[in-house]
Amino acid sequence: MHGRPPRISGRREIKLPISVTVAIDFEYNALEPRRLREVELPLLHGGRHHVARLFSRRAHRRRERLDKSYSQIIEEEGRAQRRKTIQQASDEFLLEYKVKHESPTFAVYALGHVTDHLGKKLVVEITPAVVKGYQTSRLAEKADAKTINSEVLLLLRLCGGQGDLIRARLRREKAMKLATPLSPGRAYTADEKARMLAEAAKLRSKNMYPALVVDLNCGLRDKELRELRWRQIDLVHKKALTVGKSKTAAGTGRVIPLNETAIAALEAHAAWYTRRFGDCRPEWFVFAFGTPLPKDPTRPITSFKTAWIKVREKAGVKGRWHDNRHTLVTELAESGAGDEVIMSIAGHVSRAMLSRYSHMRMEAKRRALDDIAARQRAADEKRKADAERQQPATAASQSAVIQ
């Protein structure tokens, strides 16, 4: 029944003990037709006037909850979580995760594998043995160790407090993370770079060549490059590129100077871009959406993968797109650039990460050691020459003394 709330007036005698709590539902106010609340009812009992407090079911539960301690509430929530299936816990987790993160793609992908294997199990059924079994099953599917480790971390987050206990147990057993191989990255040689750039220039896609040039000369991460906008590039005054939102806080907003090669490629791309879309608006993406030719400058290209495979195969080069970044870091290290300079360009946050990305070639190592040997040899020869010059002088002085 909608409309005004019911009015309770007068005295009523109820043949019930005053201590009895009565649960009732009220319908009141057309805007809130099912609002449940607490009301007071005057009563006459044993010849004396009383006021009975009548609670709705929801209000009664709320009072009970307030009477409980914080630890009891947490314990109840933990029990409720453990009664869910992994599929239910995953769905709830992703709803919150998608709101808080711009790119939930990997979490969706990783939990997809988790739910495929364990979706029907209850959270309470997840044990260290179950986690180890999951690791084994994923390895049998040829999944990468790093990927499996990320999936296990997400699985334990679904388990709440129970996941913390499982994590501690696995760490004690040294079974929390699978061993990951060293970085598969490599640095391209100058000849490989030249062949790749030549093949990229031949493609029908107008995004590939400038993107490859910028990546080889600025070392941007894939997402940083794909979502680059014209307002982030200054080809006239500063001749620099400002990185947008990055994977790390240290990488966001870093300014990278543009060398002559990068400037020439971006100027040519800007000229083609203007002919294609009529303008280079600051908010438009440098590498616009569309294949094989860009069609929508308001959307970024989704991937360089297809064009990159063609370039790599035609150039006869083996490697990943991310190795363009490895190549720049390696060349900077070989040129003698300091760690701080390299980190300011590449956006690394630690020297450990820098050492992971820097792939000093054998030729560079040999050259560095040869330089040390050459300096030592020169020092030895100088010392020998000085000794030879001193010998005649010493002999003459001795002769003079004898005479």
JOMOBEL-V881434 format. One record per residue. SS is DSSP state (~ for helix, > for strand, _ for the rest). PHI is phi in whole degrees, -180 to 180 (none if undefined). NEAR is the number of other C-alpha atoms within 8 Angstrom. Layout:
BEGIN
{{SS,PHI,NEAR} {SS,PHI,NEAR}}
END
This chain:
BEGIN
{{_,none,5} {_,-101,8} {_,119,9} {_,-75,7} {_,-66,8} {_,-66,6} {_,-98,4} {_,-111,5} {_,-143,5} {_,82,5} {_,-110,7} {>,-129,7} {>,-102,7} {_,-115,7} {_,-82,5} {_,-136,5} {_,-63,5} {_,-64,6} {_,-72,4} {_,-73,6} {_,-98,7} {_,-104,6} {>,-98,9} {_,-133,8} {_,-109,8} {_,-113,11} {_,-110,12} {_,-153,14} {_,70,10} {~,-62,8} {~,-78,4} {~,-129,7} {_,-66,11} {_,-125,7} {_,-73,8} {_,-104,11} {_,-150,10} {>,-112,9} {>,-130,7} {>,-111,8} {>,-126,9} {>,-67,12} {>,-134,12} {>,-116,12} {>,-140,11} {_,62,4} {_,78,5} {>,-120,6} {>,-86,8} {>,-136,8} {>,-120,8} {>,-92,9} {>,-98,9} {>,-103,12} {>,-112,14} {_,-73,13} {~,-61,10} {~,-66,9} {~,-64,11} {~,-64,10} {~,-65,8} {~,-64,8} {~,-64,8} {~,-63,8} {~,-66,8} {~,-67,7} {~,-76,6} {_,-84,8} {_,-79,7} {~,-60,6} {~,-63,6} {~,-66,8} {~,-63,10} {~,-61,8} {~,-65,8} {~,-65,8} {~,-64,8} {~,-63,10} {~,-65,8} {~,-64,8} {~,-66,11} {~,-69,11} {_,-82,9} {_,-80,10} {>,-82,12} {~,-62,14} {~,-63,10} {~,-64,8} {~,-63,12} {~,-66,11} {~,-60,8} {~,-67,8} {~,-62,9} {~,-69,10} {~,-59,8} {~,-73,8} {~,-64,9} {~,-66,10} {~,-73,7} {~,-91,6} {_,-125,7} {_,-69,6} {_,-125,6} {_,-88,9} {~,-55,6} {~,-67,7} {~,-62,9} {~,-63,9} {~,-64,8} {~,-65,12} {~,-70,12} {~,-61,8} {~,-68,9} {~,-61,11} {~,-72,12} {~,-61,7} {~,-90,7} {~,-126,9} {_,-56,10} {_,-87,8} {_,-76,9} {>,-77,11} {~,-57,14} {~,-65,9} {~,-86,6} {_,-79,10} {_,-131,8} {~,-56,9} {~,-65,6} {~,-65,8} {~,-64,10} {~,-63,9} {~,-64,8} {~,-64,9} {~,-59,10} {~,-64,8} {~,-64,8} {~,-71,10} {~,-64,11} {~,-65,7} {_,-86,6} {_,68,6} {_,-75,9} {_,-71,7} {~,-60,10} {~,-64,8} {~,-64,9} {~,-63,13} {~,-60,11} {~,-65,9} {~,-65,12} {~,-65,10} {~,-60,8} {~,-68,11} {~,-59,11} {~,-69,13} {~,-66,8} {~,-65,12} {_,-86,14} {_,62,10} {~,-61,7} {~,-63,9} {~,-63,12} {~,-63,10} {~,-67,8} {~,-64,11} {~,-60,10} {~,-63,8} {~,-64,9} {~,-66,11} {~,-66,9} {~,-63,7} {_,-87,7} {_,56,7} {_,-122,9} {_,-68,9} {_,-124,6} {_,-77,9} {_,-66,5} {_,-103,6} {_,-70,5} {_,-61,4} {_,-53,6} {_,-79,5} {_,-65,11} {_,-146,9} {_,-104,12} {_,-78,9} {_,-80,6} {~,-61,6} {~,-67,6} {~,-64,10} {~,-62,9} {~,-63,8} {~,-66,9} {~,-66,12} {~,-65,11} {~,-63,8} {~,-72,11} {~,-64,11} {~,-68,8} {~,-85,6} {_,-68,9} {_,-70,6} {_,-65,10} {_,-90,10} {_,-90,9} {~,-67,13} {~,-62,11} {~,-63,12} {~,-65,10} {~,-66,11} {~,-63,12} {~,-63,12} {~,-67,13} {~,-71,11} {~,-109,11} {~,-125,12} {_,68,14} {_,-75,10} {_,-72,9} {~,-56,7} {~,-68,7} {~,-59,12} {~,-74,10} {~,-63,12} {_,-99,12} {_,-69,12} {>,-113,11} {~,-62,12} {~,-67,8} {~,-88,11} {>,-117,10} {>,-119,10} {_,-94,9} {_,-108,5} {_,-94,5} {_,-76,7} {_,50,11} {>,-147,11} {>,-123,11} {>,-105,10} {_,-75,14} {_,-82,10} {_,-63,8} {_,-117,11} {_,-66,6} {_,-124,8} {_,-65,6} {_,-66,9} {_,-84,15} {_,-68,12} {_,81,10} {_,-69,11} {>,-107,9} {>,-116,10} {>,-63,8} {_,-99,12} {_,-82,7} {~,-60,6} {~,-64,9} {~,-68,12} {~,-63,11} {~,-61,8} {~,-66,12} {~,-72,9} {~,-65,9} {~,-65,8} {~,-67,10} {~,-65,9} {~,-65,8} {~,-64,8} {~,-60,11} {~,-66,10} {~,-65,8} {~,-75,6} {~,-112,8} {_,86,7} {_,-170,7} {_,-123,10} {_,-68,7} {_,-55,8} {_,-84,8} {_,-79,12} {>,-82,13} {_,-64,11} {_,-109,13} {>,-74,15} {>,-70,13} {_,129,9} {_,-137,7} {_,-74,6} {_,-104,8} {_,-59,13} {_,-123,8} {>,-130,8} {>,-73,13} {>,-85,9} {>,-126,9} {>,-82,12} {_,-60,11} {_,-83,6} {_,-166,6} {_,-98,8} {~,-59,7} {~,-62,7} {~,-66,10} {~,-65,10} {~,-62,8} {~,-63,8} {~,-62,11} {~,-63,12} {~,-69,9} {~,-69,8} {~,-85,10} {_,68,6} {_,-118,9} {_,-105,6} {_,161,8} {_,-108,7} {_,-61,8} {_,-65,9} {~,-70,12} {~,-61,14} {~,-68,14} {~,-60,15} {~,-62,13} {~,-63,13} {~,-61,14} {~,-63,14} {~,-65,8} {~,-65,10} {~,-65,13} {~,-69,9} {_,-79,6} {_,95,6} {_,-65,9} {_,-70,7} {~,-59,9} {~,-63,6} {~,-64,8} {~,-62,13} {~,-68,12} {~,-70,10} {~,-84,11} {~,-84,11} {_,84,12} {_,-71,11} {_,-105,9} {_,-152,7} {~,-71,8} {~,-64,6} {~,-66,9} {~,-61,11} {~,-66,8} {~,-69,8} {~,-88,11} {_,-87,10} {_,-116,13} {_,-66,9} {_,-70,8} {~,-60,6} {~,-62,6} {~,-68,9} {~,-64,9} {~,-64,8} {~,-64,8} {~,-65,8} {~,-70,8} {~,-64,8} {~,-63,8} {~,-64,8} {~,-65,8} {~,-65,8} {~,-65,8} {~,-65,8} {~,-64,8} {~,-63,8} {~,-65,8} {~,-65,8} {~,-64,8} {~,-65,8} {~,-65,8} {~,-66,8} {~,-64,8} {~,-62,8} {~,-66,8} {~,-66,8} {~,-69,8} {~,-76,8} {~,-63,8} {~,-59,8} {~,-64,8} {~,-67,8} {~,-64,8} {~,-65,8} {~,-67,8} {~,-66,8} {~,-62,8} {~,-65,7} {~,-64,6} {~,-64,5} {_,-64,4}}
END
